[in-house]
């Protein structure tokens, strides 16, 4: 995933041949309508971040009530990841300064897609936090299905409405996946240390 993100970012920054494919795909998919606009809005901070916030509060309260050691760590770590994500995205947007699709006019800063990254972190982070507390395979499937459906809907809406090129979305998927994987590694390491009786002074 990291290599794919680097490849896409390099092609976008260097205006490489992959952008020709990206442009053809965009022209074939763009068809602005109200439905695509609504789907794209699911990736806005006003919609996605409250979903993550509710999940983090619920998980923290459940962990505290269960007497979990360092019950606050998963939710705090996920909140930190959510705070880092826009900083990374804005920095990359400024550095690469990719022009947007024709429907967006003569402005730059479209790679990677901020709405896509927000959706991946918010919905994916909520699913990751809830996962250990879901007791049945059916509930886990429902949460995973909802997470995938929301992210696919946001991606489709952004490209269909002409807000972003397909590579903008794909690059943000890769970036978001890297952040979620880093969070999973951190929490897995913390759980292993706690279960082994190691001092719980931090992730180390």
C-alpha positions in Angstrom: 0.0 0.0 0.0 2.8 2.4 0.8 4.5 1.6 -2.5 1.3 2.2 -4.4 0.8 5.5 -2.7 4.4 6.6 -3.6 3.9 5.5 -7.2 0.6 7.4 -7.5 2.0 10.5 -5.8 5.1 10.4 -8.1 3.0 10.1 -11.2 0.8 13.0 -10.2 3.6 15.2 -9.1 5.7 14.5 -12.2 2.7 14.6 -14.6 3.5 11.1 -15.6 1.8 8.9 -18.2 -0.6 7.5 -15.6 -2.4 10.9 -15.7 -3.5 10.3 -19.2 -5.4 7.1 -18.1 -6.7 9.1 -15.2 -8.1 11.8 -17.4 -9.8 9.3 -19.8 -11.4 7.5 -16.9 -12.6 10.8 -15.4 -14.2 11.9 -18.6 -16.0 8.6 -18.9 -17.3 8.7 -15.4 -18.2 12.4 -14.8 -21.9 13.0 -14.9 -22.9 15.6 -12.3 -26.2 15.0 -10.6 -27.7 15.5 -7.1 -27.1 11.9 -6.1 -23.4 12.1 -6.7 -23.2 15.4 -4.8 -25.0 13.9 -1.8 -22.6 10.9 -1.8 -19.6 13.1 -2.0 -20.9 15.1 1.0 -20.7 11.9 3.1 -16.9 12.5 3.1 -17.2 16.0 4.6 -15.9 16.6 8.1 -19.3 17.8 9.2 -20.8 14.4 8.4 -18.0 11.9 8.9 -16.1 13.2 11.9 -19.2 13.1 14.3 -19.6 9.4 13.4 -16.0 8.8 14.5 -16.5 10.9 17.6 -19.6 8.9 18.7 -17.8 5.6 18.1 -14.7 6.8 20.1 -16.8 8.0 23.1 -18.8 4.7 23.1 -15.7 2.6 23.0 -14.0 4.6 25.7 -17.0 4.3 28.0 -17.3 0.6 27.4 -13.6 0.0 28.1 -13.7 2.0 31.3 -16.8 0.2 32.5 -15.2 -3.1 31.7 -12.1 -2.1 33.8 -9.8 -2.3 30.8 -6.3 -1.2 31.6 -5.5 2.1 29.8 -9.1 2.3 28.6 -8.5 5.7 27.2 -5.7 4.7 24.8 -7.6 3.4 21.8 -9.9 6.3 21.5 -7.1 8.8 22.2 -4.9 7.2 19.6 -7.7 7.2 17.0 -8.5 10.9 17.7 -4.8 11.7 17.2 -4.8 9.9 13.9 -7.9 11.8 12.8 -6.1 15.1 13.7 -2.9 14.1 11.8 -4.8 13.2 8.6 -5.8 16.7 7.5 -2.3 18.0 8.2 -0.8 15.4 5.9 -3.5 15.9 3.2 -3.1 19.7 3.2 0.7 19.5 3.1 0.5 17.1 0.1 -2.1 19.3 -1.6 0.2 22.3 -1.3 3.3 20.5 -2.3 1.9 18.8 -5.4 -0.6 21.5 -6.4 -2.5 19.3 -8.8 -5.1 21.0 -11.0 -8.7 19.8 -10.6 -11.1 18.4 -13.2 -12.5 20.9 -15.7 -15.7 21.3 -13.7 -13.7 22.7 -10.8 -12.1 25.6 -12.7 -8.5 26.9 -12.7 -7.5 26.0 -9.2 -5.0 23.6 -7.7 -4.7 21.4 -4.6 -6.7 18.3 -5.5 -4.3 15.5 -4.7 -4.9 13.8 -2.5 -8.7 14.1 -1.9 -9.5 15.5 1.5 -13.1 14.2 1.5 -11.8 10.7 0.6 -9.2 10.7 3.4 -11.7 12.0 5.9 -14.2 9.2 5.0 -11.5 6.5 5.2 -10.3 7.7 8.6 -13.7 8.4 10.1 -15.6 5.4 8.9 -12.7 3.1 8.9 -11.5 4.3 12.3 -14.9 3.8 13.8 -15.1 0.3 12.4 -11.6 -0.5 13.8 -12.5 0.8 17.2 -15.8 -1.0 17.4 -14.4 -4.3 16.1 -13.1 -5.8 19.4 -16.5 -5.0 21.1 -18.6 -6.7 18.4 -19.5 -10.1 19.8 -21.0 -11.8 16.7 -19.9 -12.4 13.1 -23.1 -10.8 11.9 -22.5 -7.5 13.7 -18.9 -7.4 12.4 -20.1 -8.0 8.9 -22.7 -5.3 9.2 -20.1 -2.8 10.4 -17.6 -3.8 7.8 -20.2 -3.6 5.0 -21.3 -0.1 6.2 -17.7 1.1 6.2 -17.0 -0.2 2.7 -20.3 1.1 1.3 -19.8 4.6 2.8 -16.2 4.8 1.4 -17.2 3.5 -2.0 -20.1 5.9 -2.1 -17.9 8.9 -1.3 -15.4 7.9 -3.9 -18.0 7.4 -6.6 -19.7 10.7 -5.7 -16.5 12.7 -5.9 -15.5 11.3 -9.3 -19.0 11.3 -10.7 -19.7 14.8 -9.6 -16.3 16.0 -11.1 -14.9 17.1 -7.8 -11.8 14.9 -8.1 -9.8 12.8 -10.5 -9.9 9.1 -9.8 -6.2 9.1 -8.8 -7.0 11.7 -6.1 -9.3 9.2 -4.6 -7.1 6.2 -5.0 -4.1 8.1 -3.4 -6.2 9.0 -0.4 -7.4 5.5 0.0 -3.8 4.4 0.2 -2.9 7.2 2.6 -5.9 6.4 4.8 -5.1 2.7 4.8 -1.5 3.4 5.9 -2.8 5.5 8.8 -5.3 2.9 9.9 -2.7 0.1 9.7 -0.4 2.2 11.9 -3.2 2.6 14.4 -3.9 -1.1 14.4 -0.3 -1.9 15.0 -0.1 0.5 17.9 -3.2 -0.9 19.5 -2.2 -4.5 18.9 1.2 -3.9 20.6 -0.5 -2.2 23.5 -2.9 -5.1 24.0 0.0 -7.6 23.9 1.9 -5.7 26.5 -1.1 -5.4 28.7 -1.9 -9.1 28.5 1.7 -10.1 29.2 1.7 -8.1 32.4 4.3 -5.5 31.1 4.2 -2.0 32.6 1.5 0.1 31.0 3.4 3.3 30.7 2.8 3.9 27.0 3.1 2.3 23.6 6.9 2.4 23.8 
